[in-house]
């Protein structure tokens, strides 16, 4: 039933919704490149990339792996801020469409029980 309601809300509004999608993705890409640039700088500062350059001189298989401090810095960078980043991206990508749906509803959403009957 939600699909039918959403389909009816979006009728004859394809271009504005497509424009909203394009604008949302442009903002997402700009934020993504800024955050990726900051992460790359942090990885350079922790020495993760320096170890990758030294892999070519590895004498044993164990020499190919980064040291524990480098791995912990990358893990801490990925877990905590990564979870915050994921939540931010999901909010960034879904919030404009929630706002658009509220504007298209022109009032309160239809009661789910009444819609099924």
C-alpha positions as a Markdown table, in Angstrom:
| # | Residue | x | y | z |
|---|---|---|---|---|
| 1 | Unk | 0.0 | 0.0 | 0.0 |
| 2 | Unk | 2.9 | 2.4 | 0.7 |
| 3 | Unk | 4.2 | 1.9 | -2.8 |
| 4 | Unk | 0.8 | 2.9 | -4.3 |
| 5 | Unk | 0.7 | 6.0 | -2.0 |
| 6 | Unk | 4.2 | 7.0 | -3.0 |
| 7 | Unk | 3.5 | 6.4 | -6.6 |
| 8 | Unk | 0.4 | 8.6 | -6.5 |
| 9 | Unk | 2.4 | 11.4 | -4.6 |
| 10 | Unk | 5.1 | 11.3 | -7.3 |
| 11 | Unk | 2.9 | 11.5 | -10.3 |
| 12 | Unk | 3.8 | 14.4 | -12.7 |
| 13 | Unk | 6.6 | 15.4 | -10.3 |
| 14 | Unk | 9.4 | 13.3 | -11.9 |
| 15 | Unk | 11.6 | 16.3 | -12.9 |
| 16 | Unk | 11.5 | 18.1 | -9.6 |
| 17 | Unk | 12.2 | 14.8 | -7.8 |
| 18 | Unk | 15.0 | 14.0 | -10.2 |
| 19 | Unk | 16.5 | 17.5 | -9.6 |
| 20 | Unk | 16.3 | 16.9 | -5.9 |
| 21 | Unk | 18.2 | 13.6 | -6.4 |
| 22 | Unk | 20.9 | 15.2 | -8.5 |
| 23 | Unk | 21.3 | 18.1 | -6.0 |
| 24 | Unk | 21.5 | 15.6 | -3.1 |
| 25 | Unk | 24.2 | 13.6 | -4.8 |
| 26 | Unk | 26.2 | 16.7 | -5.7 |
| 27 | Unk | 26.2 | 17.7 | -2.1 |
| 28 | Unk | 27.1 | 14.1 | -1.1 |
| 29 | Unk | 30.0 | 14.0 | -3.5 |
| 30 | Unk | 31.3 | 17.4 | -2.3 |
| 31 | Unk | 31.2 | 16.2 | 1.4 |
| 32 | Unk | 32.6 | 12.8 | 0.4 |
| 33 | Unk | 35.7 | 14.4 | -1.3 |
| 34 | Unk | 36.3 | 16.7 | 1.6 |
| 35 | Unk | 36.2 | 13.8 | 4.1 |
| 36 | Unk | 38.2 | 11.5 | 1.9 |
| 37 | Unk | 40.9 | 14.2 | 1.6 |
| 38 | Unk | 41.0 | 14.6 | 5.4 |
| 39 | Unk | 41.2 | 10.8 | 5.9 |
| 40 | Unk | 44.1 | 10.5 | 3.4 |
| 41 | Unk | 46.0 | 13.2 | 5.3 |
| 42 | Unk | 45.4 | 11.4 | 8.5 |
| 43 | Unk | 46.6 | 8.1 | 7.0 |
| 44 | Unk | 49.8 | 9.9 | 5.7 |
| 45 | Unk | 50.3 | 11.4 | 9.2 |
| 46 | Unk | 50.0 | 7.9 | 10.9 |
| 47 | Unk | 52.5 | 6.3 | 8.5 |
| 48 | Unk | 50.1 | 3.9 | 6.9 |
| 49 | Unk | 51.1 | 4.8 | 3.4 |
| 50 | Unk | 54.8 | 4.9 | 4.3 |
| 51 | Unk | 54.6 | 1.2 | 5.3 |
| 52 | Unk | 53.0 | 0.4 | 2.0 |
| 53 | Unk | 56.0 | 1.8 | 0.2 |
| 54 | Unk | 58.3 | -0.3 | 2.3 |
| 55 | Unk | 56.5 | -3.6 | 1.4 |
| 56 | Unk | 58.6 | -3.8 | -1.8 |
| 57 | Unk | 61.7 | -4.4 | 0.4 |
| 58 | Unk | 60.1 | -7.1 | 2.5 |
| 59 | Unk | 62.3 | -10.1 | 3.2 |
| 60 | Unk | 59.6 | -12.3 | 4.7 |
| 61 | Unk | 55.9 | -12.6 | 4.5 |
| 62 | Unk | 55.5 | -11.0 | 8.0 |
| 63 | Unk | 57.3 | -7.9 | 6.9 |
| 64 | Unk | 54.5 | -7.1 | 4.5 |
| 65 | Unk | 52.0 | -6.3 | 7.3 |
| 66 | Unk | 51.9 | -2.9 | 9.0 |
| 67 | Unk | 53.0 | -2.5 | 12.6 |
| 68 | Unk | 50.4 | -2.7 | 15.4 |
| 69 | Unk | 50.3 | 1.1 | 16.1 |
| 70 | Unk | 49.6 | 1.8 | 12.4 |
| 71 | Unk | 46.8 | -0.8 | 12.4 |
| 72 | Unk | 45.3 | 0.5 | 15.6 |
| 73 | Unk | 45.3 | 4.1 | 14.3 |
| 74 | Unk | 43.5 | 2.9 | 11.1 |
| 75 | Unk | 41.1 | 0.8 | 13.1 |
| 76 | Unk | 40.2 | 3.7 | 15.4 |
| 77 | Unk | 39.8 | 6.0 | 12.5 |
| 78 | Unk | 37.5 | 3.5 | 10.8 |
| 79 | Unk | 35.3 | 2.5 | 13.7 |
| 80 | Unk | 34.2 | 5.5 | 15.7 |
| 81 | Unk | 34.3 | 8.3 | 13.1 |
| 82 | Unk | 33.2 | 5.7 | 10.4 |
| 83 | Unk | 29.9 | 5.1 | 12.3 |
| 84 | Unk | 29.3 | 8.8 | 12.7 |
| 85 | Unk | 30.1 | 9.3 | 9.0 |
| 86 | Unk | 27.7 | 6.5 | 8.0 |
| 87 | Unk | 24.9 | 8.1 | 10.0 |
| 88 | Unk | 25.6 | 11.5 | 8.5 |
| 89 | Unk | 25.5 | 10.2 | 5.0 |
| 90 | Unk | 22.2 | 8.4 | 5.6 |
| 91 | Unk | 20.7 | 11.6 | 7.0 |
| 92 | Unk | 22.1 | 13.6 | 4.1 |
| 93 | Unk | 20.7 | 11.2 | 1.5 |
| 94 | Unk | 17.3 | 10.7 | 3.1 |
| 95 | Unk | 16.3 | 14.0 | 4.7 |
| 96 | Unk | 15.5 | 15.9 | 1.5 |
| 97 | Unk | 13.2 | 13.1 | 0.3 |
| 98 | Unk | 11.4 | 13.0 | 3.7 |
| 99 | Unk | 10.9 | 16.8 | 3.4 |
| 100 | Unk | 9.6 | 16.4 | -0.2 |
| 101 | Unk | 7.2 | 13.7 | 0.9 |
| 102 | Unk | 5.8 | 15.8 | 3.7 |
| 103 | Unk | 5.4 | 18.7 | 1.3 |
| 104 | Unk | 3.6 | 16.5 | -1.3 |
| 105 | Unk | 1.3 | 15.0 | 1.3 |
| 106 | Unk | -0.4 | 18.5 | 1.8 |
| 107 | Unk | -1.2 | 17.6 | 5.4 |
| 108 | Unk | -1.1 | 14.7 | 7.7 |
| 109 | Unk | -0.2 | 11.2 | 6.4 |
| 110 | Unk | -3.1 | 8.8 | 5.8 |
| 111 | Unk | -3.8 | 6.4 | 8.7 |
| 112 | Unk | -2.3 | 3.0 | 7.9 |
| 113 | Unk | -5.3 | 1.0 | 9.2 |
| 114 | Unk | -7.7 | 3.1 | 7.1 |
| 115 | Unk | -5.5 | 2.7 | 4.0 |
| 116 | Unk | -5.6 | -1.2 | 4.3 |
| 117 | Unk | -9.4 | -1.4 | 4.5 |
